Amino acid sequence: MRTPWGLILILATSISWAEAPAPGEVRIEHDLLGEKAIPASALYGVQTARALENFQISGRNLSDYPELVDGFVYTKIAAARANTDVGKMDKDVRKAIEAGGMAILAGKYRDQFPIDPFQGGAGTSTNMNANEVMANAALLETGHSIGDYHVVEPHDDLNMSQSTNDSYPTALKVAILMNNDAMVTELEALVAAFRAKGNAFIDILKMGRTEMQDAVPMTVGQEFHAFAAALESEIAIIRSYEKPLLQLNMGGTAIGTGLNAPAGYAGKVARHLSKLTDKDFVVADDLIAATWDQQAFLSASSANRSLAVKLSKIASDLILLSSGPRAGLGEINLPPVQPGSSIMPGKVNPVMAELVNVVAFRVIGNDTSVMLSAKAGQLQLNAYEPMEAMAILDSQRLMTNTMRTLREKCVDGITVNEATLAANIERTVGIVTALNPVIGYEAATELAKEAYASDKGILEVIREKGVLSEEQIDEILDPANLTGLDKRKYK
């Protein structure tokens, strides 16, 4: 996620830390269930401690999703600014919250988000973990001690004018949008890599295939440019599906009625969050609907799935085209990155293309999880947004890293077996389609039948029968005539 370094330099303060508590020391905090001992050095508080006891499920923690942590920081800073604007929060408290938040964005206190993202409660534990850590970070960054809640308080200040039900989806939307930027950057780089190969291979003739049978000729360059174009269209899908993510229910509080949120607060939060993130957030038209409606997350997950399907198809094509290499198609060579077998000497497998499929299958499964979570919501809230968060953020991270790996360790190093392609062109019957305008469909069909019956190439039969001169053959087999190649469209 992009960090606003200019804001960090302006807002983060250089106050020395209070003396660190000795190991084993505790402080006592309380909630509606009673008192609880908290490690004295922990920036989290009692509700985080209860979540640590209740949810030990996945072996992961919130800090494994730094983009979601950042999403909460941005959301809480925007809320603090809006609360100050409407006269509800003291400016000194707002400055302290900003200082603590900017310190977290700069990399401090990241180990203070230990809760398991698998949790019940619609994300309340996550929201309170953020509230507690940001409150204590604010205290430390302004020269106070952990737990000095009379200065900055997790509920009254960090959760002011908010509910988990509007702050959690807002933080998640910020995280998804920022991850989209990183994912699209890698997708654009992968498109460029396929374009570069398309240009390099633009004049190399090969047979196209439909239903795994010889079809009509094309060039290797056209095939790779088609990969690029197909992926390029996914960028437009990702960006078009971002519109619902920009609509916020902040200010709706618990169910969208806006209880405890002052007039004008919702719009100010959206404006401050837009400035912090360079995204054009707006207040949703109906905050009650926006509190339970999962369209934004369904759309984001659907875009992930669409890209995963496209990547998987291309990866499977690369596996087919490089198969063999001597007993398969063997048209292209994927760069070897590791030995392929513990028993077969010299074997090299298409592991990078296979990796793409592994990731694609997981992303498609994640999308199913999002769909099931979205439909399981009841009445005025969907309690399963934490599941959607993990599924979408995991998918984005997996695909971002996988696209970079595919480009660097596979696509950039692909080469072509031109001798194999030339031999295929010489023997295939598929190019007989190009003779239809010259000798007619019936005559071309008879030539094809004879070629198949005699196991000869169509060009060999044509030469034997004197159907065309060598000059005519050369003209028909010119890539520009045979494939409709127009190099100008690829520049």
Buried (B, 14 or more C-beta within 10 A) or exposed (E): BEBBEEBBEEBBBEEEEEEEBEEEEEBEBEBEEEEBEBBBBBBBBBBBBBBBEBBEEEEBBBBBBBBBBBBBBBBBBBBBBBBBBBEBBEEEBBBBBBBBBBBBBBEBBEEBBBBBBBBEBBBBBBBBBBBBBBBBBBBBBBBBBBBBBEBBBBBEBBBBBBBBBBBBBBBBBBBBBBBBBBBBEBBBBBBBBBBBBBBBBBEBBBBBBEEEEBBBBBBBBBBBBBBBBBBBEBBEBBEEBBEBBBBBBBBBBBBBEBEBBBEEBBBBBBBBBBBBBEBEBBBBEEBBBBBBBBBBBBBBBBBBBBBBBBBBBBBBBBBBBBBEBEEEBBBBBBBEBEEBEEEEEEEBBBBBBBBBBBBBEBBBEBBEBBBEBBEEBEEBBBBBBBBBBBBBBBBBBBBBBBBBBBBBBBBEBBEBBBEBBEEBBEBBBBBBBBBEEEBEEEBBEBBBEBBEEEEBBBBBBBBEEEBBEEEEBEEBBEBEEBBEBEEEEBE
